[in-house]
Amino acid sequence: MGKIIRYLIIFFSMMPFLRAQDRTISEPIKLLDWEYHWRDFPPGTELDSYEIDTHDNAWTAFHADLPRPPHRNGNKIGWLRVKLPTHLNVKDPTILIPGFDIAIKVYLKNKLLFEFGDDTFAGFRHALIRLPADYQGNHLYIRLYSDHVNLGLFYDVVVGNYSNLLQDIFSSNLAVSSVALLFYFMSLILLIISCLNLKLREIHHLSLFAFLLANVLMLVPTNVLGQFVFKNYYLNFHVFHFSTLLVPLPAFLFFEKIFSKKHYMFMRTVFWLVLAFAAASIILSISGYVRILSTVHIGQSVTAFATLTIFVRSLLAMKDKEPFSNVVGFGLMGLFISSMLEIARHFELAPRGIHIPMHFWSLVFYFSMIIVLTMSINSTFKQNEHAYRQLKKVFYPHQINLIKKSFELEKTMPTHPGEACVISFDIIGSSQIQHVRIKEFYRNFFARCNSVMADGYDGENLRSTAYRIKEMGDGFLCSIGYPFQALSPNTANEAVNLAKRFYKILLEESQFLQLDTPICCGIGIALDSLSGFYPDSGAKEYDLFGRALILSTRYEGMRKLILKDQGRSIMIIQEKVHISLDRELRKEFTEYELGEGGVVVRDDPAAKRLFYVHLNSRKSESAGNLVPLHGHAV
């Protein structure tokens, strides 16, 4: 690539000089009136010379779009001759033969001017030959050898001043070479991007596609500028040929990702057939078992079939109205038509004047693929953002961030054993509340309580006011201290104060119902072990288990024995919680002895006492709110 850039810089630096040349120098002219002779002439006495028959009756004139003699009839050697102009005013007379099949010797007055190749294929190249001063009016003789399907010259042969021809070579091949350089550049950029994001395979496919397409355009035998830079013509043609065979494959993989899996098996079958042929062609030709030229036409047919398959798949996608199919179809249609015309021109089945620059359509098609990739990434980004927005309804923000960083879900929340205060909150007599707006009341109440629990949330250090464990129809469970750290070291204080806030929210939200009797609640708080876990099978939903969870519900259930008047709200706490409270908070609670008459807290038989506090005053001061607990167990 550095050589190409260097040649381009030299060319553009020469432009002012070339344009400022003597205006009297003739422009390059095309050589016409070709004649041919089949079979070889006898070798001459000198090395690399032949006894060329110069008589006119030994030569047959022909007119064709390309200097390729007709009526070959299996001949491997043929001669061409053309008369050089007599009135051409040039300082440095030079003849340009853009390409030939497949070995050539050029003579002027039986003097060898140029030769390339022999009876073995050595690649395709051009011939830029400086002529002697006495060239005018003499015949130029060209000996051609080819066991290939073609024998002759690629394009028109021109004669002119050396610098003018050099300028023509650059200008006529500059477009296709520039497109090839652009493809190399895009391939490099996409390769760097793909290395940064290995999971986005579409970028890998586009990078490889651009590299192979750049090889095809830069090393195609008709690109004389590419031959100027890359001097190993045999290697050039191998790279060109194998790139031509392989170039559809990354496109297959790209569209396999973009389009639906509706025709997956057919596309995969064609993909493996093309890959198998390319691999066999590469191995057999390099090892010498098969001549590379014998696979050229078959390879072009395979490439055309693969391109046709992609084209048909694109049409089916357009028919099914799959996303991005219209953009792909436009670019692919031009590429397919230009490919078919190139093959038809190669077999001389299409007129020479019908030509759509393939490098132009290749660029259009490639940009259509980039547009599709951009649209696909944008669509995927929007889908992911929507998915993340929905996940935020289920997971905490720090979990979403860790998942984005490729962490497993099971690693986003603590699963080690811990200790925490658990609050069991239950609305008393919820089934007896008959109000048209009761659902709205529950929705607002739970939303405000969840908001309070999320106060002080710090996903980096896993800290928060509380963690909501579970929400029931008329209550909920939450923990303080695990899995999130409490905002202060004393989780008991945090739990009692938080329970009071929940009760305050209950009073505020129940006011708009305007009920004659207040909505009351029972709150139980216990401090004990707690652990997190994810199920081994099924949906991976984070959950908690442990004694703290069980005991909180057991202590909340003790209100049924403590309270006779269900019109009051009560908070009942475990002795361990009470001991852990600050002195001022402990004074608010009333002690109740357990064990007399067989009264125990279920699942906590060792408990000797519990502590409770009424959260609201009695509506009636009549006795009977408290009932004796003799002979009862909860």
C-alpha positions in Angstrom: 0.0 0.0 0.0 2.9 2.3 0.7 4.2 1.8 -2.8 0.8 2.7 -4.3 0.7 5.9 -2.3 4.2 6.7 -3.3 3.3 6.2 -7.0 0.2 8.4 -6.7 2.3 11.2 -5.1 4.8 11.0 -7.9 2.0 11.0 -10.5 0.3 14.1 -9.0 3.7 15.9 -8.7 4.3 15.2 -12.3 1.0 16.5 -13.5 2.0 20.2 -13.9 5.2 19.1 -15.8 3.3 16.7 -18.1 0.7 19.3 -18.9 3.3 21.9 -19.6 5.0 19.8 -22.3 5.5 20.9 -25.9 2.1 21.1 -27.4 3.5 19.8 -30.7 3.9 16.3 -29.3 1.3 14.1 -30.7 -1.3 12.4 -28.5 -1.1 8.6 -28.2 -2.9 6.8 -31.1 -4.5 3.4 -31.2 -3.0 0.9 -33.6 -5.4 -0.5 -36.2 -5.4 -2.9 -39.2 -4.2 -5.9 -37.3 -3.2 -9.1 -39.1 -2.8 -12.6 -37.7 -0.9 -15.8 -38.5 -1.5 -19.2 -36.8 1.2 -21.6 -36.0 4.8 -20.7 -35.2 7.6 -19.6 -37.6 10.9 -21.5 -37.7 13.5 -20.5 -35.2 16.2 -18.1 -36.5 19.9 -18.4 -36.3 20.2 -16.0 -33.4 18.9 -16.6 -29.9 15.2 -15.8 -29.5 14.8 -15.0 -33.2 12.4 -16.4 -35.7 12.4 -16.5 -39.5 9.2 -14.4 -39.7 7.5 -14.6 -43.1 6.9 -10.9 -44.0 5.0 -11.5 -47.2 1.4 -10.3 -47.1 0.0 -13.6 -48.3 1.2 -15.2 -45.0 -1.0 -12.8 -43.0 -4.8 -12.5 -42.7 -6.4 -9.2 -41.8 -9.2 -9.1 -39.2 -11.4 -6.5 -37.5 -12.5 -7.0 -34.0 -13.2 -5.0 -30.8 -10.1 -6.6 -29.2 -6.8 -7.7 -30.9 -7.7 -11.4 -30.6 -7.2 -13.4 -33.8 -10.2 -15.5 -35.0 -10.4 -19.1 -36.1 -8.0 -20.4 -33.5 -8.9 -24.1 -33.9 -6.9 -25.3 -30.9 -3.7 -23.5 -31.8 -1.5 -22.6 -28.8 0.8 -20.3 -30.7 -0.3 -17.3 -32.9 1.3 -14.2 -34.3 0.0 -10.7 -34.7 1.4 -7.9 -36.7 0.5 -4.2 -37.1 2.2 -1.4 -39.1 3.5 1.4 -36.9 2.6 5.0 -37.9 4.9 7.0 -40.1 4.0 10.5 -39.0 4.0 10.5 -35.2 5.8 13.4 -33.6 7.1 12.1 -30.2 10.3 12.6 -28.3 10.3 9.2 -26.6 8.3 6.7 -28.8 6.8 4.0 -26.7 4.2 1.3 -27.3 1.7 0.2 -24.6 0.2 -3.3 -24.6 -2.1 -3.3 -21.5 -2.3 -7.1 -21.2 -2.0 -10.4 -23.1 -2.8 -14.1 -22.8 -0.4 -15.6 -21.6 3.2 -15.4 -22.9 4.5 -12.8 -25.3 7.5 -11.9 -27.4 7.5 -8.6 -29.3 9.8 -8.0 -32.3 10.6 -5.1 -34.6 12.6 -5.9 -37.7 13.4 -9.3 -36.1 14.8 -7.7 -33.1 13.4 -8.8 -29.7 12.0 -5.8 -27.8 10.1 -7.5 -25.0 9.3 -10.9 -23.7 7.3 -12.3 -20.7 6.5 -15.9 -19.8 7.0 -19.1 -21.7 5.0 -22.4 -21.9 4.1 -22.1 -18.2 1.8 -19.5 -16.8 3.7 -16.7 -15.1 0.8 -14.3 -14.4 -0.7 -11.4 -16.2 1.0 -8.1 -16.8 1.3 -5.1 -19.2 4.1 -4.2 -21.6 5.4 -0.7 -21.8 8.1 -0.8 -24.6 10.3 2.0 -25.7 10.8 1.9 -29.5 14.0 2.5 -31.5 14.3 5.7 -33.5 13.7 4.0 -36.8 10.4 2.4 -35.9 8.2 4.5 -38.2 6.6 2.6 -41.0 7.8 -0.8 -39.8 5.8 -3.8 -38.8 5.5 -4.8 -35.2 5.4 -8.6 -34.7 3.9 -10.1 -31.6 4.3 -13.8 -30.8 1.6 -15.2 -28.4 1.5 -18.5 -26.6 -1.5 -19.7 -24.6 -3.0 -23.0 -23.7 -5.8 -21.0 -22.1 -9.2 -20.5 -23.6 -8.1 -17.0 -24.7 -5.2 -16.0 -26.9 -4.6 -12.4 -27.8 -4.5 -9.0 -26.2 -6.7 -7.5 -23.4 -7.2 -4.0 -24.7 -6.2 -1.7 -27.6 -2.5 -1.2 -28.2 -1.4 2.4 -28.4 1.8 4.2 -29.4 2.9 7.6 -28.2 5.3 9.5 -26.0 6.4 7.6 -22.9 5.4 10.3 -20.4 2.0 10.7 -22.1 1.4 6.9 -21.9 2.5 6.9 -18.3 0.0 9.7 -17.6 -2.7 7.7 -19.4 -2.0 4.6 -17.3 -2.3 6.6 -14.1 -5.5 8.4 -15.2 -7.3 5.4 -16.7 -6.6 3.2 -13.7 -6.7 5.8 -11.0 -10.4 5.4 -10.3 -10.4 1.6 -9.7 -7.1 1.9 -7.8 -8.5 4.6 -5.6 -11.5 2.5 -4.8 -9.3 -0.4 -4.0 -7.2 1.8 -1.6 -10.4 3.0 0.0 -11.5 -0.6 0.5 -8.1 -1.4 2.1 -8.4 1.6 4.4 -12.0 0.7 5.4 -10.9 -2.9 6.0 -8.2 -1.7 8.3 -10.5 0.6 10.2 -13.2 -2.1 10.6 -10.5 -4.6 11.7 -9.5 -2.3 14.5 -13.1 -1.7 15.5 -13.8 -5.5 15.4 -10.8 -6.1 17.7 -12.3 -3.7 20.2 -15.7 -5.5 20.0 -15.2 -9.2 19.2 -18.8 -10.0 19.7 -20.1 -7.9 16.8 -19.3 -10.4 14.0 -20.9 -8.3 11.3 -17.9 -5.9 11.5 -15.5 -8.9 11.1 -17.4 -9.9 8.0 -17.4 -6.4 6.5 -13.7 -6.0 7.2 -12.8 -9.3 5.4 -15.2 -8.4 2.5 -13.5 -5.1 2.0 -10.0 -6.7 2.1 -11.0 -9.3 -0.5 -12.7 -6.8 -2.7 -9.7 -4.5 -2.6 -7.5 -7.4 -3.7 -9.8 -8.1 -6.6 -9.9 -4.4 -7.8 -6.2 -3.8 -7.2 -4.8 -7.0 -8.7 -7.2 -7.6 -11.6 -5.0 -8.1 -14.7 -6.6 -5.1 -16.5 -5.5 -2.7 -13.7 -2.1 -1.7 -15.2 -1.5 0.7 -12.2 -1.6 -2.2 -9.8 0.9 -4.1 -12.0 3.3 -1.1 -11.7 3.3 -1.4 -7.9 3.2 -5.2 -7.4 5.9 -6.8 -9.6 5.3 -10.5 -8.7 2.7 -11.1 -11.4 2.3 -14.8 -10.7 1.5 -14.1 -7.0 -0.7 -11.2 -8.0 -2.9 -13.5 -10.1 -3.1 -16.1 -7.3 -4.2 -13.5 -4.8 -6.7 -12.0 -7.3 -8.2 -15.4 -8.3 -8.6 -16.7 -4.8 -9.9 -13.3 -3.6 -12.5 -13.5 -6.4 -13.5 -17.0 -5.2 -13.7 -16.0 -1.5 -15.2 -12.6 -1.7 -18.9 -13.8 -1.6 -18.3 -15.7 1.7 -18.1 -12.8 4.1 -21.2 -11.4 2.4 -23.0 -14.7 3.0 -22.1 -14.5 6.7 -23.1 -10.8 6.9 -26.5 -11.3 5.5 -27.0 -14.5 7.5 -26.7 -12.2 10.6 -28.8 -9.4 9.1 -31.7 -11.3 7.6 -34.0 -13.9 9.2 -33.2 -17.6 9.4 -36.0 -18.4 6.9 -33.7 -19.6 4.2 -30.7 -20.4 6.4 -30.1 -24.0 5.2 -30.0 -23.1 1.5 -27.7 -20.2 2.2 -25.4 -22.4 4.3 -25.3 -25.1 1.7 -24.2 -22.6 -1.0 -21.7 -21.1 1.4 -20.0 -24.5 2.1 -20.0 -25.4 -1.6 -18.3 -22.2 -2.5 -15.8 -22.6 0.4 -15.1 -26.2 -0.6 -14.4 -25.2 -4.2 -12.2 -22.3 -3.2 -10.2 -24.5 -0.8 -9.8 -27.3 -3.4 -8.8 -24.8 -6.0 -6.2 -23.2 -3.8 -4.7 -26.5 -2.5 -4.6 -28.2 -6.0 -3.2 -25.2 -7.9 -0.5 -24.4 -5.3 0.5 -28.1 -5.1 0.8 -28.2 -8.9 -1.9 -30.9 -9.5 -4.1 -28.5 -11.3 -3.2 -25.4 -13.4 -4.7 -22.3 -11.9 -6.0 -21.1 -15.2 -8.1 -24.3 -15.6 -10.1 -23.2 -12.5 -10.6 -19.5 -13.6 -13.8 -19.9 -15.6 -15.3 -22.4 -13.2 -14.4 -20.1 -10.4 -16.0 -17.1 -12.1 -19.1 -19.2 -12.5 -19.1 -20.2 -8.9 -18.6 -16.6 -7.8 -21.5 -15.5 -10.1 -23.7 -18.3 -8.7 -22.9 -17.2 -5.2 -23.6 -13.5 -6.1 -26.9 -14.6 -7.7 -27.8 -16.5 -4.5 -27.2 -13.5 -2.4 -29.2 -11.4 -4.9 -32.1 -13.9 -4.8 -32.0 -14.0 -1.0 -32.1 -10.2 -1.0 -35.2 -10.3 -3.3 -36.9 -12.8 -1.0 -36.1 -10.5 2.0 -37.7 -7.6 0.1 -40.7 -9.7 -0.7 -41.1 -10.6 2.9 -40.5 -7.0 3.9 -37.6 -7.8 6.2 -35.8 -4.9 7.7 -33.0 -3.2 5.6 -33.8 -5.4 2.6 -34.5 -2.5 0.2 -31.1 -0.8 1.0 -29.3 -4.1 0.3 -31.3 -4.8 -2.8 -30.4 -1.5 -4.5 -26.6 -2.0 -4.0 -26.7 -5.7 -4.8 -28.7 -5.2 -8.0 -26.0 -3.0 -9.5 -23.2 -5.3 -8.4 -24.9 -8.3 -9.8 -25.6 -6.7 -13.2 -22.1 -5.4 -13.5 -20.7 -8.8 -12.5 -22.8 -10.5 -15.2 -21.6 -8.0 -17.8 -18.0 -8.5 -16.8 -18.3 -12.3 -17.3 -20.2 -11.8 -20.6 -17.5 -9.4 -21.8 -14.8 -11.9 -20.8 -16.5 -14.6 -23.0 -17.1 -12.0 -25.7 -20.9 -12.4 -25.3 -21.6 -8.8 -24.6 -20.7 -5.8 -26.8 -17.6 -3.9 -25.6 -19.5 -0.6 -25.3 -21.9 -2.0 -22.7 -20.0 -1.4 -19.5 -20.9 -0.5 -16.0 -17.8 0.2 -13.9 -17.8 -2.7 -11.4 -15.6 -0.8 -8.9 -18.3 1.8 -8.8 -21.1 -0.7 -8.0 -18.8 -2.5 -5.6 -18.5 0.7 -3.6 -22.2 1.4 -3.8 -22.9 -2.1 -2.6 -20.4 -1.9 0.2 -21.7 1.4 1.5 -25.2 -0.2 1.4 -23.9 -2.9 3.7 -22.4 -0.3 6.0 -25.7 1.6 6.0 -27.5 -1.7 6.8 -25.0 -2.5 9.6 -25.4 1.0 11.0 -29.2 0.7 10.9 -29.0 -2.8 12.5 -26.7 -1.6 15.3 -29.0 1.4 15.9 -32.0 -0.9 15.9 -30.2 -3.3 18.3 -29.2 -0.4 20.5 -32.8 0.8 20.7 -34.0 -2.7 21.4 -31.3 -3.1 24.1 -32.3 0.2 25.6 -35.9 -0.8 25.7 -34.9 -4.1 27.2 -32.8 -2.4 29.9 -35.7 0.0 30.6 -37.9 -3.0 31.2 -35.2 -4.8 33.3 -35.0 -1.7 35.5 -38.5 -2.6 36.6 -37.1 -5.9 37.9 -33.5 -5.4 38.7 -31.5 -2.7 40.5 -29.4 -0.3 38.5 -26.1 -1.8 39.7 -27.3 -5.2 38.4 -28.0 -3.7 35.0 -24.6 -2.1 34.9 -22.8 -5.3 35.9 -24.8 -7.3 33.3 -23.7 -4.8 30.6 -20.1 -5.5 31.7 -20.7 -9.2 31.0 -21.2 -10.3 34.7 -23.4 -13.2 35.3 -26.8 -12.4 36.9 -25.9 -14.6 39.9 -22.9 -12.4 40.6 -24.9 -9.2 40.9 -26.4 -9.7 44.4 -24.9 -11.1 47.6 -25.5 -14.8 48.2 -23.2 -15.2 51.3 -24.8 -15.6 54.8 -25.5 -12.4 56.7 -27.6 -10.9 59.4 -30.3 -8.3 59.1 -33.5 -6.9 60.6 -36.6 -7.9 58.8 -39.8 -5.9 58.9 -43.1 -7.7 58.3 -45.8 -5.1 57.6 -49.5 -6.2 57.3 -52.7 -4.1 57.0 -55.2 -5.4 59.5 -58.6 -6.4 58.1 -57.8 -5.5 54.5 -60.5 -7.7 53.1 -63.2 -5.8 55.0 -62.3 -2.4 53.5 -65.1 -1.7 51.0 -64.1 1.3 48.9 -64.2 2.0 45.2 -60.7 3.5 45.3 -59.0 0.8 47.5 -56.8 -0.4 44.6 -55.5 3.1 44.1 -54.8 3.4 47.8 -52.7 0.2 47.8 -50.9 1.3 44.7 -49.9 4.7 46.1 -49.1 3.3 49.5 -46.7 0.6 48.2 -45.1 3.0 45.7 -44.3 5.4 48.5 -43.0 2.7 50.8 -40.7 1.3 48.0 -39.5 4.9 47.4 -38.5 5.2 51.1 -36.7 1.8 51.0 -34.7 3.1 48.0 -33.5 6.2 49.8 -29.7 6.4 49.9 -29.3 3.6 47.4 -25.6 3.2 46.4 -25.1 0.5 43.8 -21.3 0.7 43.9 -21.1 0.0 47.7 -24.4 -1.8 47.9 -26.0 0.5 50.5 -29.7 1.4 50.9 -32.3 2.2 53.5 -33.9 -1.2 53.0 -34.4 -4.1 50.5 -37.9 -5.1 49.6 -38.1 -8.8 49.9 -41.7 -9.5 48.9 -44.9 -7.6 48.4 -48.2 -9.2 49.2 -51.7 -8.0 48.5 -52.0 -6.2 51.9 -48.5 -6.0 53.2 -44.8 -6.6 52.5 -41.5 -7.8 53.9 -38.3 -5.8 53.8 -34.8 -6.2 55.3 -32.3 -3.7 56.7 -28.6 -4.6 56.7 -28.7 -7.4 54.1 -28.3 -7.8 51.1 -27.7 -4.0 51.2 -25.7 -2.4 54.0 -27.7 -0.2 56.3 -27.1 3.6 56.1 -26.0 3.5 59.8 -24.3 0.8 61.9 -27.3 0.2 64.1 -29.8 -1.8 62.0 -32.3 -2.1 64.9 -32.6 1.7 65.1 -33.0 1.9 61.3 -35.7 -0.8 61.3 -37.8 0.8 64.0 -37.6 4.3 62.5 -38.4 2.9 59.1 -41.4 1.1 60.4 -42.7 4.4 61.9 -42.3 6.0 58.4 -44.3 3.2 56.8 -47.0 3.8 59.4 -47.0 7.5 58.7 -47.4 6.9 55.0 -50.3 4.6 55.8 -52.1 7.4 57.7 -51.4 9.9 54.9 -52.5 7.7 52.0 -55.7 6.5 53.9 -57.0 10.0 54.5 -58.3 10.4 50.9 -60.5 7.4 51.5 -62.3 9.3 54.3 -63.3 6.1 56.2 -65.2 6.3 59.5 -62.8 3.7 61.0 -59.0 4.1 60.7 -56.9 1.6 58.6 -54.6 -0.1 61.0 -51.5 -2.2 60.6 -49.4 -4.8 62.4 -45.7 -4.7 62.3 -43.2 -7.3 63.4 -39.4 -6.9 63.5 -36.8 -9.6 64.1 -33.0 -9.6 63.9 -31.4 -12.9 62.9 -29.6 -14.7 60.0 -30.4 -14.0 56.4 -29.0 -15.3 53.1 -29.6 -14.6 49.4 -29.8 -17.2 46.7 -30.8 -17.9 43.0 -32.7 -21.0 42.1 -30.8 -23.8 40.4 -33.4 -24.2 37.7 -36.2 -22.1 36.2 -36.3 -18.3 36.3 -33.3 -16.9 38.1 -35.1 -14.7 40.5 -33.2 -13.4 43.5 -34.7 -14.3 46.9 -33.8 -14.4 50.6 -34.2 -17.0 53.3 -33.3 -17.3 56.9 -34.6 -17.1 60.5 -35.0 -13.3 60.4 -37.6 -13.7 57.7 -39.6 -16.3 59.6 -39.4 -14.6 63.0 -40.6 -11.2 61.7 -43.9 -12.8 60.5 -44.2 -14.7 63.8 -43.8 -11.6 65.9 -46.2 -9.6 63.7 -48.7 -12.5 64.2 -48.6 -12.0 68.0 -50.8 -9.0 67.6 -53.8 -11.4 67.4 -53.3 -12.3 71.0 -52.1 -8.9 72.3 -54.8 -6.8 70.7 -58.5 -7.3 71.3 -59.4 -4.1 69.7 -58.4 -4.5 66.0 -58.8 -0.7 65.5 -55.3 0.0 66.7 -52.0 -0.3 65.0 -49.1 -2.1 66.8 -45.4 -2.7 66.4 -44.0 -5.9 68.0 -40.3 -6.4 68.2 -38.0 -9.3 69.2 -36.1 -9.0 72.4 -32.8 -9.0 70.5 -34.0 -6.0 68.5 -35.1 -4.2 71.7 -31.7 -4.7 73.4 -30.0 -3.3 70.3 -32.0 0.0 70.3 -30.8 3.3 71.6 -32.0 4.1 75.1 -34.6 6.7 74.0 -36.2 4.3 71.5 -36.3 1.5 74.1 -38.4 3.6 76.4 -41.2 3.7 73.8 -41.9 0.0 74.0 -43.8 -2.0 76.6 -42.4 -5.4 77.7 -44.5 -8.5 77.6 -43.5 -11.7 79.4 -43.8 -15.0 77.6 -43.8 -18.5 78.8 -46.6 -18.2 81.4 -49.4 -20.5 80.7 -47.5 -22.1 77.8 -47.5 -18.9 75.6 -44.5 -19.0 73.2 -43.6 -17.4 69.9 -43.7 -20.0 67.2 -40.2 -20.9 65.8 -38.7 -19.0 68.7 -39.4 -21.1 71.8 -36.4 -19.7 73.7 -37.8 -16.2 73.6 -38.7 -15.0 77.2 -40.3 -11.7 76.3 -41.3 -9.5 73.5 -41.9 -5.7 73.2 -44.6 -3.8 71.6 -45.8 -0.2 71.1 -49.2 1.1 70.0 -48.8 3.4 67.0 -52.2 5.1 67.5 -54.4 5.9 70.5 -57.5 3.9 71.2 -60.7 5.2 69.6 -62.4 4.1 72.8 -60.8 4.1 76.2 -62.9 1.2 77.4 -61.1 -1.7 78.9 -60.6 -4.8 77.0 -58.0 -3.9 74.4 -55.5 -6.2 75.9 -56.4 -9.7 76.6 -54.6 -12.3 78.8 -52.4 -14.7 76.8 -52.8 -17.7 79.1 -52.7 -21.0 77.3 -52.1 -19.6 73.8 -49.3 -20.1 71.3 -48.7 -18.4 68.0 
